[in-house]
Amino acid sequence: MAATIKSVQCISPAGLHRMAYKQWGDGANPRVLVCVHGVTRVGDDFDALADSLSDHYRVICPDVVGRGRSDHLRNPAFYAIPQYVSDMVTLIARVTAVDGSDGTVDWFGTSMGGLIGMVLAGQSAAPIGKLILNDIGPTLDPVALQRIAAYIGQELRFASFDDGAAFVRSVSASFGAHTEAQWHKLAADVLRQGEDGQWQRHYDMGLAIPLQTATAESARAGEAALWAAYDAIACPTLLVRGAQSDLLTAATAAQMVARGPRPQLVEIAGSGHAPTFVDPAQIAIARQFLLGQ
């Protein structure tokens, strides 16, 4: 079945906002997989994965608030994990309101999407049945975070799509090898042409504000909270690591395997942060964990 674009109304301390999501598969299917993207990406990243899994799941791919088709927050200070978790609880309530649903979903989270899933899965009576954490953990390498933060808040405009696509490709080199068609889609998903004819990235530049105002103390507190959430996860979990990832180090992955949900660990050769799961071999890893196929 073709994907459809829907939305759900959520709330922050600054007011209401709309979160858009793409739905794949039978709208009455009570078996739901939620796929959540990285910090500057969008739900369209999961088109190949969602198409592959829509024979078993209704696959829900949101644009986290501030990105893609979703609204921007009135106060950018709330671009943080607690707000995103709140929005996802609202989304899950919406998509599980079908006959036969037990109120739970499976979860695939890349980078930021994995952090959201980690915190949600660590809650008492969490609505997550199976969890895939794609190249993310409770300890985040500070050098890698600086690399990511450096480009998030840059107000860049490009004279042509090709110029914008070249930029996206350069900052996404750690994704690993892709075909030209795949690189084109990875760029097209996050570039939009403005009324002035120029191209720009499809997210709120205010996303950078919480990163810019973070302190060493707040970073330590955040890491402690993430480890506490991780250690509370009880559902079956798969941890995916890009073999050259600078965000999820091998040492952190080893810690994760030894504690909390004691996940299965799969490393993707030739990839850093983060594997995109557009390649059939990577999709097969997710399918095997989720469906046993």
ZALUMLUM-17738 format. One record per residue: x, y, z of N, C-alpha, C, CB in turn; residue in three letters. Coordinates in steps of 0.02 Angstrom, whole numbers, plus 50000, padded with zeros to 5 digits. Each point is the difference from the previous one (the first is absolute). Glycine has a CB too. Layout:
% ZALUMLUM-17738
XYZXYZXYZXYZALA...
% end
This chain:
% ZALUMLUM-17738
500424994050000499585006050000500445006250000499084993850061MET500705011549904500395006249998499985003450068499745001349878ALA500795002550136500045003650062499525006049999501204996350015ALA498555005650043499585005950007500305004650052498984993549967THR500905013050026500255005050048499435001950047500855004349916ILE499284995150148499515001750052500335004650051499384989049983LYS500245013150067500295004250053499624998950064500375008649916SER499954993350139499704999550066500175006450038500084987350001VAL499455015150039500125006250038500324998450067499025005549943GLN501524997950071500374999050062500045006750038500684990449948CYS499615009550111500045006150039500685000650034498774999750019ILE501495006449984500605001750038499805005450050500794997049903SER499655004950143499845005550046499855006649963500714994550086PRO499515005949850499885006149962499364999849959501225001549995ALA498434992950006499384999649962499954993749958499975012349999GLY499514987549959499874994249957500445000149938498834999750042LEU501324994449933500354999549936499794993449965500995006850044HIS499104993149892499804994249959500624996049982498995006349954ARG500984987150057500544995649979499754995749942500504999950117MET499845000749826499814996049941500334993250004499885010549931ALA499794984650038500314993449995499774996649935500054999050126TYR500384996649850499854996149940499804993050023500815006749928LYS498634990850046499764993450018500034995349941499255005150086GLN501064989149924500064994849950499594993950022501155004149966TRP498544992649986499654993750015499275001050014501054995750044GLY498634999049977499284999850013499845004250061499914988549948ASP499665016650043499835004550054499644996750058499955008849917GLY499794985250073499654996450054500444994850034498945001849938ALA501694997650039500454995050029500195002150071500454997249885ASN499404998750166500175001950068500744999250016498864996750032PRO501525000149924500714999050011500385006149972499874987249995ARG500445016750049500285006449980500755000350014498895005550024VAL501484997149928500715001650008500085007549992500364988649956LEU499945014750094500155007149996500745000949985499075002750082VAL501085001249866500695001249979500155007550008499974990249918CYS500545011450121500145007050016500725001749981499174999750094VAL500905005949872500615002049966500505003750045499335000749896HIS501245001250074500525003850034499845007450004500824991649963GLY499655012250067499865006850023499805004949944500804997850091VAL499495001649850499815004549946499674996449941500955007450034THR498854986549977499714996149946499235000050005501044992849997ARG498635003049964499274999849997499764992849993499985011549948VAL499364987650061499714993449996500084996649932499215003750085GLY500885000249862500104997249933500634995749996499405009949953ASP501064990950095500604995950001499844992650000500595009150060ASP498824989149966499834993050011499584997149944500065002150121PHE499895001349822499574997649946500164992849980499905011849959ASP500734986650031500184993349977499864994850055500885004949926ALA499304996750135499874995450056499264999150011501075003550053LEU498555002049946499284999650012499654996149945500055010950060ALA500154990249878499694996349945500124992550008500175010049924ASP500444988250098500174993050008499604996750057501145002649957SER498735001250096499684997150059499245001050001501055002050060LEU498685001649891499285001550001499574993949984500285011649966SER500044982750016499614993949991499804997050067500604998049892ASP499765003850162499844997450066499775005550048500844991149980HIS499405015050010499865005550046499625005649965501034997050063TYR498625006949977499855006949981500595004150025498714998550006ARG501665004449948500635003450018499875007550004500694990949945VAL499495012150111499885007150014500665003650003498934997350063ILE501175007749894500645003549996499885007550010500464991249921CYS499595011250141499865007150013500575004549979499284996550094PRO500555009849890500485005449998499995003150070499845002349873ASP500694996650165500025002850068499905007649996500774990750040VAL498875012250008499845007149998500625004249984499084998050083VAL500815006949873500555004349979500334997749936500185002850117GLY499604991349858500304997249939499474998649948500924995050069ARG499295005149868499584997749945499325003249999500604989650005GLY498885006249993499315002449992499695002350066499894992249905ARG500465006750151499725001750065500085007450016500254988550039SER499355014050008500065006950022500665001250036498755000650010ASP501425005949996500555002150042499735001850069500665004149899HIS499754994950152499795002050067500045007650008500394988950045LEU499145013849992500025007250013500615001950042498755000449992ARG501454995250052500595001250042500514994649986499305005550090ASN501254996149876500494994849981500364996950059500145006049895PRO499804996950165500314996950058499724993050014500185011550048ALA499234987049925499694993550013500194994749948499075006150053PHE501394995649901500264994849955500484995550039499895007749899TYR499824987650137500394995550043499624993550009500525009950060ALA499834985149965499724993250005499354999850039501154995749994ILE498775007750063499364999550036499405002149957500615002350105PRO499475003049855499455002149956499864994849947500295012050021GLN500254985349950499914995049947499664993750027501025004549942TYR499174993450119499684994250030499255001350011501094996950056VAL498755009049968499305001850010499614999649935500345007550095SER499954995249851499674999849935499894992849977500525011049971ASP499974984750041499944993049978499484996250039501195000349966MET498725001450098499464996950039499335001849969500705000550105VAL499225005749874499395002149967499904996349934500105011350053THR500454988149908499974996549936499814992750010500865007849954LEU499454988950095499854992950012499274999050020501204998250034ILE498545006350007499304999650018499555000449938500265005150111ALA499944999249842499615000749938500034993649957500215012450003ARG500394985149985500084994749950499804993150028500915006749948VAL499044992750118499784993650029499254999950015501144998550049THR498505006749932499285000350012499634996449944500135010950061ALA500034982649931499674995849950499814993450033500655005449905VAL498854991250067499794993550026500584995149999498835002149960ASP501254994350094500514994850005500665002450027499454994749906GLY500645011850104500635002650025500054999150076500045008349906SER500554989950118500114999650073500335006450026500104987549991ASP499955017649966500275006450021500765000449996499045001050073GLY501294993749902500725000149994500225000549927500084993350105THR500535008949885500305000649934500714997350004499285010049970VAL501004988149973500724998949996500325006549977499844987649974ASP500815013050038500335006649990500674999149966499425004550102TRP500694999549846500655000649967500225007350006499764990349919PHE500795011050116500235006850009500725000949978499215001150095GLY500895003549858500675001849978500245006150037499784995149887THR500805004450146500315005750034499505003350048500755001949900SER499045004350088499525003250044499384995850009500445011149964MET499324985749983499414995750006500124994250047499695003249885GLY500934994550119500174994850047499995002550072500694994649912GLY499555011650098499985002950067499275000750024501085006249977LEU498484996149978499295000650018499734993150019499875009949922ILE500284985150038499774993250014500284997350064499894998149879GLY500755003450135500334997750061499655002750062501084999449938MET498785007150062499685003250057499284997350008500715010349984VAL498944989049960499314997550003499994992850024499685007849908LEU500764988050066500014992950018500214999050073500254997249882ALA500095007750147500224999550069499485002050051501135002049958GLY498295000150018499465002050046499624993950025499905011049940GLN499804989650118499574994850026499404999149953500365002550119SER499474991349866499444998449955500105003049931499244999450099ALA501385000749878500165003049934499634996349944501135003450043ALA498645000449906499604996949947500434997349943499085007850030PRO501524989949983500454997649947500124992550009500555011449992ILE499314984849955500084992850002500704997749983498824999049971GLY501455003549972500694998749980500325006749982499714988349957LYS500945012150055500355006449992500644999049960499535004150109LEU500555000049838500635000349963500315006850011499594991749913ILE501035008450113500385006150010500545000249947499775000150125LEU500165004649829500455000449943500545005250013499084996649922ASN501515001050098500615003950009499915005750051500304997349882ASP499465000850176499915004850054500024996550067499315007349924ILE500934996350126500034997350067499965005650051500674990349960GLY499345008150104499945005150052500615004650005499284992250061PRO501315005349919500615004150001500145002349929500464993750099THR499565012949891500105002949934500695003349998498755001849985LEU501654996349966500675002649994499985007649990500404989149951ASP499945014850092499945007449996500275002949935500085000250123PRO500444996849849500285002549937499494999049944501184997450039VAL498494996849961499504998749949499415004750008500354988049996ALA499455013450066499455004750012500185007049975499654993350099LEU500975008849911500225006549975499975000249924500745001450101GLN499454993149868499974999649926499295001049976500994992349999ARG498535004450034499305000449980499735007050014499854987750022ILE500295014950038499745006650019500265005549955499924996050118ALA500685003149854500325005249961499605001749937501094996250043ALA498564998949928499645001549938499245000750009500894993849941TYR498855004150117499275000250008499735007149995500084989950073ILE500265014949960499735006850003500235004649944499944998450120GLY500424999049831500235004349945499425001749953501154994850007GLN498725011549984499455002349957500265000149928499465007050094GLU500524987349873500294999349934499454999949947500984993850048LEU499175009549896499564999849942500424998249939499205008650051ARG500494987849903500364997549942499665002449936500384989950066PHE500025012149886499725002749938499654994649959500915008650000ALA499304985250009499704994549961499924993950045500505004449893SER499074991050084499934993750037500664996350003498804999249965PHE501575000849979500634996449999500495002750051499824997849879ASP500195008750132500445002950050499794997650070500205010249927ASP499154989950086499764997650064500144992650010499125008749997GLY500784987449950500124992850005500734998550014499054998049921ALA501405006050050500714999150013500175001250073500255003449882ALA499425001750147500105001450071499744994350043499915012349977PHE499484985450009499724994550039500454993949996498845004449979VAL501414994349961500444994149992500645000950040499534998149886ARG500745007950116500635001150036499924999050075500355008049910SER499104994650118499904999450073499734993150019499795012350006VAL500014983849943499734993350013500484994549978498855004749987SER501784997050001500484995249975500064993950046500625009349946ALA499274991850119500064994450048499454994849992500545007950078SER498944993649882499484995049987500294993949964499155009249994PHE501414991749970500294994649962499835000449927499954992950101GLY500255001949862499904999949927499274999349982501134994949987ALA498665009249963499324999749974500045001049924499505004350109HIS499994993549856499965001349928499845007449989499624988149978THR500475014249961499835006949984499265001350012500935000349914GLU498654994950068499285000850011499845000550074499774993649894ALA500565002550147499895000350072500225006750029500144987650006GLN500445014949972500245006550023499515005549980501194996149993TRP498545003349946499525005049976499385000150045500414998449882HIS499344995750136499414999850044500165002650070499574990349934LYS501005007950092500195002450067500035007650002500664989450018LEU499535013749926500015007349996499295002749988501184999749957ALA498464997349997499335002449983499524999750060500184996249882ALA499934999150162499564999350058500065006050048500094987649989ASP500495015750012500125005250050500135006949971500454991250073VAL499475009649862500085006549968499335002449973501204997349970LEU498675009150039499395003049973500175006649966499304994450090ARG500345007149855500135006149963499545005550027500344993549897GLN499965012250121499625005650027499695004249945500745000050098GLY498865004949923499675004449952500515004149960499015000650075GLU501595000349951500515003849964500384995649951500115007450098ASP499694986249896500324995549953500614996450027499595007449913GLY500644994750146500584996750029499784993950040500605011050005GLN499894984550006499874993850035500275000550071500034993549892TRP499625003550155500235000150069499804993550035499915012650003GLN500394986150054499844993950038499325000750033501234997950019ARG498414996649984499295000150018499924998850075499694996049885HIS500605008550155499884999750072500095006950031500394987950003TYR499385012850058500035006250037500725001050026498774999150033ASP501555006449948500685001450023500035000750076500245005549890MET499184995450141499985000450073500174993550034499145008749987GLY500914985849976500214993750029500685000650033499344993949913LEU501075010650063500685000750026500035003350068500395000649883ALA499085003150136500035004050061500124995850063499245008149945ILE500394986450065500144996050060500724997250001498794997050004PRO501485001349937500694997549997500495005550018499664991749913LEU500215014350063500455005650012500005002250073499825003649883GLN499634995250152499965002250069500174994550050499135008149964THR501044986050011500184994550045500655001450036499404992049925ALA500665005650136500615000850040500284993150016499585010950049THR501044988949976500294993650020499594996750054501135004449970ALA498604999650075499604997350054499354997149974500505008350078GLU499174995249877499374997449972500124993849958499535011650001SER501054988149965500174994149960500104993950045500535007449914ALA499804993550143500104994550046499334997650029501145004450028ARG498435000349990499344998250026499594996349947500045009950078ALA500004992549860499634996749946500244992949988499835011149949GLY500834987950053500274993349990499794995350056500985005049940GLU499034997450122499784995850056499274998149992500835005650074ALA498754999149904499294998549990499904994949945499725011550040ALA500684989049906499944995349945500204992950022500235009449919LEU500314990150119500204993450024499474997050045501215003449992TRP498485000850050499474997550044499414997449960500365008250088ALA499464995549859499454997749957500204993649964499635011949984ALA500984987849991500234994149964499994993850045500715007349928TYR499534993550134500034994350045499314997550020501075004450043ASP498424999849948499324998050017499634996649943499975009550079ALA500334990349861499674996949942499954992550011500445009149924ILE498974988250065499884992850010499834996449935499625002650115ALA500245001149831499784996749938500594997449960499005007549998CYS500894987649957500544997749956500285005849960499464988749993PRO501205011850004500335005849971500564997849953499715006850101THR500344996649842500554999149953500395006549997499354991549932LEU501305008150078500445005849994500404999449935500085001250127LEU499845003849830500375000249937500545005450006498984996149933VAL501625002250046500555004950001500345000149932500174998150124ARG499925008049850500435000749942500724998750022499215008449946GLY501144987350020500664997850023500495005750008499794989249944ALA500115016350018500445005850006499665005850036500564996549895GLN498925002150144499625005450032500435003750051498954993549983SER501015013250014500345004150051499505002450053500845003649914ASP498524994750079499515002150050499864994450050499495007749916LEU500434986250059499934994250043500664996249996498744999249982LEU501695001550068500654996849999499934992650015500555010850035THR499974985449946500004992850014499974998850075500664997949896ALA499665006550144500004999150072499305000950029501185004050004ALA498465001149972499325001150024499554994249979500165012449995THR499924985249943499594994449977500134993850045500035004549882ALA500594994450137500164994350043499675000750068501104998649940ALA498905007550087499645001250063499264998549993500845008850029GLN498874993349917499294999149989499824992649996499955011049942MET500474985150025499874992849994500014996650068500505000249885VAL499895002550161500104996850065499495002150053501204999349972ALA498365005550012499545002450051499325001849969500975004450066ARG498574997849976499345001849976499654994249965500405011749987GLY499354989349953499644994649965500464994849970499115008249976PRO501564992850031500504995349972499834998549926500204994950116ARG499845010149842499774999249931500464995549958499485011250009PRO500234986449938500414997349945500385005949970499194990349976GLN501425008550001500405005249968500184997949929500465003650112LEU499405000849841500194999049930500415006049978498974992849976VAL501625006149996500405005449972499964999949924500784999550100GLU499145006549871499945000849928500685002249973498765002950009ILE501564992849953500645001749970499925005649949500414988250019ALA500095016249977499995005349950499565005950016500234991349919GLY499495008850141499555005450020500255003150065499034994549942SER500855012150064500125003450062499335001750031501105004749959GLY498825001750059499365002250029499595003549946500535001350114HIS498914995649866499724993850026499784995949939499615005450110ALA500364988049896499734995949944499305002449981500684990250039PRO499195010249896499375002949976499444994949990500685008749947THR499494984950050499504994749989499595001149937499954998550123PHE500395003849824499705000049934500254994149959499895012550005VAL500654984450016500294994349966499634993650021501135005949994ASP498724989749958499634993850017500344995950054499584999949885PRO501095000050117500344996050050499895002950070500874996849915ALA499105009950091499865003050065499264999050019500915008549980GLN498654992349971499294998950013499894992950026499695008449911ILE500684986850062499924993050021500184999150074500264996449883ALA500215007750143500184999650071499405001950043501205002849972ILE498465002750010499415002250037499454994949994500315011949981ALA499594985549959499464995249989500104993750041499855004549885ARG500784993250119500154994050038499845001050074500894997149917GLN499315008750110499875001350071499265000850015501135005450008PHE498534998349950499305001650013499534994249985500265011749974LEU499894984649973499534995049975500284992950002499515008849928LEU501144990550087500304993449999500084997249930499524998150111GLY500525006349839500064997949930500675002149971498755000949987GLN
% end
